[in-house]
Amino acid sequence: MSLKIGVPAETHPGERRIPVVPDVVKKYQGLGAHVMMQVGAGVPAHFRNEAFAEVSVVDDALSVFGEAEVVLCVQPPTTASIAAMKPGSVLLGML
């Protein structure tokens, strides 16, 4: 079974950074990880959804937080997002 890495869209006003770029996603996938992203997560950083090949796209952040074993973020997530994380999952970001 592969590791599930999740990338929710950043929601803080003015935030344009994303925690992972397409080249890094390919490296994760090459190591056997399954990467999932919230639709439009890369747009603020000028990456279209198509730039993230073979990534599972989900409609909402709570799906990312609820399904991923590792969640990557830039800004601190909401308490509701943290509460949606499954037991044993890990949050990595600039908190």
C-alpha positions as CSV (number, residue, x, y, z in Angstrom):
1,M,0.0,0.0,0.0
2,S,1.4,3.4,-0.9
3,L,1.6,6.5,1.2
4,K,-1.2,9.1,0.6
5,I,0.1,12.7,0.4
6,G,-2.6,15.4,0.4
7,V,-2.3,19.0,-0.7
8,P,-5.3,21.3,0.2
9,A,-5.7,24.7,-1.4
10,E,-4.4,27.5,0.7
11,T,-7.2,29.8,2.0
12,H,-5.4,32.6,3.7
13,P,-5.9,36.0,1.9
14,G,-2.9,36.9,-0.3
15,E,-1.2,33.5,0.0
16,R,0.2,32.5,-3.4
17,R,2.6,29.8,-2.4
18,I,1.9,26.1,-2.5
19,P,3.7,23.4,-0.6
20,V,4.7,21.3,-3.6
21,V,5.4,21.9,-7.3
22,P,4.8,19.5,-10.2
23,D,8.4,18.3,-10.4
24,V,8.3,17.3,-6.7
25,V,5.0,15.5,-7.1
26,K,6.6,13.4,-9.8
27,K,9.4,12.5,-7.4
28,Y,6.9,11.5,-4.7
29,Q,5.1,9.4,-7.3
30,G,8.4,7.8,-8.4
31,L,8.9,6.7,-4.8
32,G,5.4,5.0,-4.8
33,A,3.4,7.7,-3.1
34,H,-0.2,8.5,-4.1
35,V,-0.7,12.3,-4.3
36,M,-4.1,14.0,-4.0
37,M,-4.8,17.7,-4.4
38,Q,-7.7,19.9,-3.9
39,V,-8.9,21.3,-7.2
40,G,-7.2,24.6,-8.0
41,A,-4.6,24.3,-5.3
42,G,-1.8,25.3,-7.6
43,V,-3.6,28.1,-9.4
44,P,-2.4,30.9,-7.0
45,A,1.2,29.9,-7.8
46,H,0.4,29.9,-11.5
47,F,0.2,26.1,-11.9
48,R,-2.9,24.9,-13.7
49,N,-4.5,21.6,-12.6
50,E,-3.1,20.0,-15.8
51,A,0.5,20.6,-14.5
52,F,0.0,18.0,-11.8
53,A,-0.2,14.9,-14.0
54,E,-1.6,11.7,-12.4
55,V,-2.7,13.4,-9.2
56,S,-6.1,12.6,-7.7
57,V,-8.1,15.8,-7.6
58,V,-10.7,16.2,-4.9
59,D,-13.3,19.0,-4.6
60,D,-12.8,20.1,-1.0
61,A,-10.1,20.5,1.7
62,L,-11.8,18.3,4.2
63,S,-11.5,15.3,1.8
64,V,-7.8,16.0,1.6
65,F,-7.4,16.2,5.4
66,G,-9.7,13.2,5.9
67,E,-8.0,10.8,3.5
68,A,-4.3,11.8,3.4
69,E,-1.7,10.2,5.7
70,V,0.6,13.2,5.2
71,V,-0.9,16.7,4.6
72,L,1.4,19.4,3.1
73,C,0.5,23.0,3.7
74,V,2.0,26.5,3.8
75,Q,-0.3,28.3,6.3
76,P,-1.8,26.8,9.4
77,P,-5.0,25.0,8.6
78,T,-8.3,25.6,10.3
79,T,-9.2,23.7,13.4
80,A,-12.0,22.0,11.5
81,S,-9.4,20.8,8.9
82,I,-7.2,19.5,11.7
83,A,-10.2,17.8,13.3
84,A,-10.9,16.0,10.0
85,M,-7.4,14.4,10.0
86,K,-7.4,10.7,10.6
87,P,-5.5,9.3,13.6
88,G,-1.8,8.8,13.0
89,S,-1.7,11.2,10.0
90,V,1.0,14.0,9.8
91,L,0.8,17.7,9.0
92,L,3.9,19.2,7.4
93,G,4.0,22.9,6.7
94,M,5.2,26.3,7.8
95,L,3.1,26.6,10.9
